[in-house]
Every structure is written in C-alpha cells, then in structure tokens.
Amino acid sequence: MSAFAQTVLEERQGTLRDVPYRRVDGGIIYLDISGQRLDEPDGVKRILWTCVDVTERHRLMDELTQQALLDTLTGLPNRRALDAELEKAMARANRHEYLLGVVMMDLDGFKLINDTYGHEAGDLVLQTIGQRLQEGVRRTDFVARLGGDEFVLLLEDCTSMEEINIALEKVGALIRQPIDLPDGNKAGIDLSAGMSIYPFEDTNNPGALLRYADQSLYQSKSHKTDRLHFWTLYGESVPLRRNTVQKQLREGGLLVHYQPILDTHSHQVVGVEALARLRDEDGRILYPGEFLPLITAEDTTDLSRMVLSQALADLAELDALGWSLWVSFNVAPESFHDRCVPCLANVIGASGIDPSRITVEILEGSDFLERNVALSVLHDIKELGVRLALDDVGSAYSSLLRLKDLPIDEIKLDQGFIRSLEERPQDLYFVAAIRDLAVGLGVDLVVEGVETEDILDAISVMGINLLQGYAIAKPMPAAQLREFLAQYPYCHRQHPTSLLGLYAKQISDQGALKKVILDNPKLVDSDELADASRCVMDEYMRRLGLAEDSSLFGLHREVHRAIAALLKVPVTGDWEEVNQAQKAFEDGLLEAFQKAKC
C-alpha cells in the first residue's frame, strides 16, 4: 500500500470505505479496506490488511440516492432534483451568458380523463407525457415532474426568445398527439404553461423564478379559449388570438351611425347618439349585440375611443355646414380605468370640439358604479368639461341615494319602458315618476325608444323635451345624417294628437292638480272646476273627433264633479271618490285607444 493510502488510513482510524478499483476487465469494484496494527514479540510493528468487496452495497446506496431524486411514476426528476438543478442551471447561464427559460406547465383536460377512464388510464397518460417531454426537449434541457399533472422544463443555453418559442412549439405538438389507452380509446390532452426568463426577471432566487412561472401559468389558463399560444411569459399580457370580428375592428370595419335626438320645445334636432356598427368580410352590417360578445375588454376600450374620434370628426364637418349638435356615446364599465381620463383628454383635445358638446353615457346597472373608485373617476371626467349621462335607467336596480351622489348631467330612460307603451300604457306612470326625479335632481331627461307617432305624442304631452327613436329617425351614417338635417320638417305640432297622448295628458294633469290642491286648495275655484266644459281636456277630445255623446265626456264630467265636491269639504283629505272617477275616465280612454288600434 502506498504511503498516501497509509496516511489516509491513519487519519480515518485505520479504515477506507468505498474505494474504487479498476479490474483487469475494465470494470469497477468498491472495497472497504481496514488495517490493524500488530505488535510482534520481536518488537517489529506490522499491519494486518483486510479488504471487503462492497460493490453491491455501493450500488444499492447509489440507487437509493437516485430514487430520492426521481418521481416514482414517470421516472422523471422530482421537485428535490429540480431545486438542485435549477441553481446549477442559473450558474451555467451566468457563466455562458445564455438565457434560461423556467417553464411551469400542467395538462388541460387531465381530470376528465381520470374521471372518465379511471386512475390507471390517468397514470398511463402521465407516463406517456413524461416520456414525450424527454423526447421533445434538447439535450441541454431538463424535465421534472412536480406532482399531479404539473411539470417543469428548464430550457438552457438559449440565445433568443425565438429559440425558446420554437422549443415550446415542438413540445406542444408532441403533447397534443392522442394517447392510446388499454381499452382502445384515445385520450386527447392539451397543455397550459407559464414561463419566467433568467436573467431577465432580475432575481437570483430560484424559488422566485418558479413562482413567476406559476403565476404566468394561471394567467395562461384563464385564456384557454382565446390565447395565441399555450404559454404566457411572466410580466406580459396573454397574447390573444384575434377572431374575425377583432380583425375587422382593427382593419377599417368600424362604422359609426348617428341617431338624432329631438328637442320638442324648439322642434329641432339638437344632438345625436353615436352608435358602433361593424362591417364583416361579406359586407354585412353587424350590430353591437352580435359583435360585442366576441371582443375583449381591451377591444371594447379601443372601440369607445375609435367611436369618439370618428364622431368628433363628423361633428366638425356638421359645424362647417351650419349644424351645431352635441354628441353622446357609450363607454363600457370595464373601460373606466386609470388610462380612461388621459385617453379622453387626448381625443377631445385633438378634435378642437368644445367638451361641453360631448356626453359620456354610463350603463346604470354596471358594476363600475358600485366601486369606491367610481366617484373619483367620474369627477375626473367632469373636470374635462364633458357631460355625464346615466344610461338605461330603470333596467336594473339602483339606489336612489347612490344616484344622488353621482355627478351626472343627464339620465336616459330605458327604452324597454317606452317601446311597449302601446301595449302597456300604464307604464306612463313610471315615465312620469322618472320625469319628476330628473326635475328634482336638476338633470336632463332623454327618453329612448320613441318608435311610433302615438308614443311620440304621449311623451311630448308629458313635457319631456328630449326624445330619441324611430318615430324621429333611425340610426344612420354621417352622409345620410346631413341629408336628414337638411330635409327635417321643423314644424310645431299641437299635442295631443292621439288617444294615447290624451291618456298621458290626463295622467300628467291630474297629478299636477292634486299637488296644487294638497299644497294650497284655496288656489282652486271649486265652482269653476265643476264645469268640465271649461277644461282643455274637453277641447282635446273634440279636436280628436270624439262624438259629443261619447261616454268619455260623461266620465270626464264625473272627474270634475268629484274634485269640486272634495274642495267644498272643510278639511280636504278623502280622495277615494276622486280616484275612482279618474280611474274610470282613464280606463275609458284606454278602451277607446285599444278599439282605435284594432
């Protein structure tokens, strides 16, 4: 034995363990060598050497060490091995100045395979995926299984993101290939992945790289139906696949149509609502209900910006022709973010249009109005000088206290209440209540859905001056709007012109009269009120061609008689008889209206 070996033996108290020796045939064996000092009688010191072949023990120890670093199902390295390898990979990336891609992935649809075909089939799928991952990566890359259907790839020695993307595309193609199951079925698997890049992420912490990749993974999974790739890079938004609608929106397919808004006091068109339309590849016009479900929140924000930009350009052209209108447009709730106000300011500033001629419409039932940040954003928009409108009032529950706090200039009544007025004339009571609410709040009221002449008559009679609907004009392109404005008959109509308008007049007048009587009954002459022929309602009924012997005249006289009798009571209080008379007259008007419509 060499002097060095002897020295080692002495340092290790006479024992060397797992010493490798090469055999004559080239194989390696491992020996445990121990030496024992012998003091001979002649005084000579000797050592007794003992060698034990421990090759099998050494092999078993190596096997146990390897098993502690391997996943028992797939044979891939496990989390413990990954942690050790990731530190080494980061060191190599620093030394060679290459990129290291840390990719966290899991399988889409794996749970369904377990539930449908059983866990044995699921295990087979995981084993197959593990094998494909090893086949799909490069020699320098590393694959590990964390557990369940989660795997990690370490893509080393990469010189560019393009190289990483190519590697991932290859992996994805292999994973998506159907897997044969023992029962003859085939399992289809897709995958989602998130990735962090070292040293781009500015961290030397291996755990942080894995967390970043995991966060990106779940971001990718949230866009499984519309993402461009199965992976997402940490710190970036998910690249989305554009559908036909999204492409048309960005390739000149947007059309802006305008629906005129009539002021019944001046009998002129004073404003327009800008409405988005989209022309598809075949030239067909798509309406918002068709294309809005197919675009993202980011697309919707871009849509609002594009509509406003086009509307302000068209408004400037109308100004040059002598028509000074205001314009309203819808902004989706998800568009009210930190970039909303600067974006509005830029578009308005570039147009040269006075901000007071622009109205931003907000949907009443939107979640945005329930957020604490809503008031702050709305006040910031108001500071730009634009007007704010609450759209579709009545379409969803909203707290009146909340409404009181909003810095709005206008409310727009949901057209669902207006379009059906001919079938449900009693909804005019609701219209009257919203009118009074608008007056109380000191805001303008715009009524949408004025689709027929009778509805136009009824709403006009109620003193609501801003109307929008087919009875005035349908939405139209800018060129057609110019022709419409040049030809629109600015004529004064004497309302009511219909029985529905007469019914609306009765509702409006009786409500006002009751308020006067309750506030100060001395202002009303009971003797004069008793004569129904002096009431303008009699004149309206005659002008509409109702016969003098019509029951409506009699019912109208009963209303006046009941009110006059009430006024002669020392303490005015019991309105029961008046209410009955008014209801009978209103029912008579409705019956006559329905007969006339048949």
FENZI-V871221 format. One record per run of one state. SS is the DSSP state (alpha for helix, beta for strand, coil for the rest). FROM is the first residue (numbers start at 0). TO is the last residue. If there is no record, write none. Layout:
BEGIN
ss=SS from=FROM to=TO
ss=SS from=FROM to=TO
END
This chain:
BEGIN
ss=coil from=0 to=1
ss=alpha from=2 to=10
ss=coil from=11 to=13
ss=beta from=14 to=21
ss=coil from=22 to=26
ss=beta from=27 to=38
ss=coil from=39 to=43
ss=beta from=44 to=52
ss=coil from=53 to=53
ss=alpha from=54 to=66
ss=coil from=67 to=68
ss=beta from=69 to=69
ss=coil from=70 to=75
ss=beta from=76 to=76
ss=coil from=77 to=77
ss=alpha from=78 to=95
ss=coil from=96 to=97
ss=beta from=98 to=107
ss=coil from=108 to=108
ss=alpha from=109 to=116
ss=coil from=117 to=117
ss=alpha from=118 to=135
ss=coil from=136 to=140
ss=beta from=141 to=146
ss=coil from=147 to=148
ss=beta from=149 to=157
ss=coil from=158 to=159
ss=alpha from=160 to=174
ss=coil from=175 to=177
ss=beta from=178 to=179
ss=coil from=180 to=184
ss=beta from=185 to=186
ss=coil from=187 to=188
ss=beta from=189 to=197
ss=coil from=198 to=204
ss=alpha from=205 to=220
ss=coil from=221 to=225
ss=beta from=226 to=226
ss=coil from=227 to=229
ss=beta from=230 to=232
ss=coil from=233 to=238
ss=beta from=239 to=239
ss=coil from=240 to=242
ss=alpha from=243 to=249
ss=coil from=250 to=252
ss=beta from=253 to=262
ss=coil from=263 to=266
ss=beta from=267 to=278
ss=coil from=279 to=283
ss=beta from=284 to=285
ss=coil from=286 to=286
ss=alpha from=287 to=293
ss=coil from=294 to=295
ss=alpha from=296 to=319
ss=coil from=320 to=324
ss=beta from=325 to=329
ss=coil from=330 to=331
ss=alpha from=332 to=334
ss=coil from=335 to=338
ss=alpha from=339 to=350
ss=coil from=351 to=353
ss=alpha from=354 to=356
ss=beta from=357 to=362
ss=coil from=363 to=365
ss=alpha from=366 to=369
ss=coil from=370 to=372
ss=alpha from=373 to=381
ss=coil from=382 to=385
ss=beta from=386 to=392
ss=coil from=393 to=398
ss=alpha from=399 to=404
ss=coil from=405 to=408
ss=beta from=409 to=412
ss=coil from=413 to=414
ss=alpha from=415 to=418
ss=coil from=419 to=423
ss=alpha from=424 to=440
ss=coil from=441 to=442
ss=beta from=443 to=446
ss=coil from=447 to=451
ss=alpha from=452 to=460
ss=coil from=461 to=464
ss=beta from=465 to=466
ss=coil from=467 to=474
ss=beta from=475 to=475
ss=coil from=476 to=476
ss=alpha from=477 to=486
ss=coil from=487 to=497
ss=alpha from=498 to=522
ss=coil from=523 to=524
ss=alpha from=525 to=529
ss=coil from=530 to=530
ss=alpha from=531 to=533
ss=coil from=534 to=534
ss=alpha from=535 to=542
ss=coil from=543 to=549
ss=alpha from=550 to=566
ss=coil from=567 to=574
ss=alpha from=575 to=596
ss=coil from=597 to=597
END
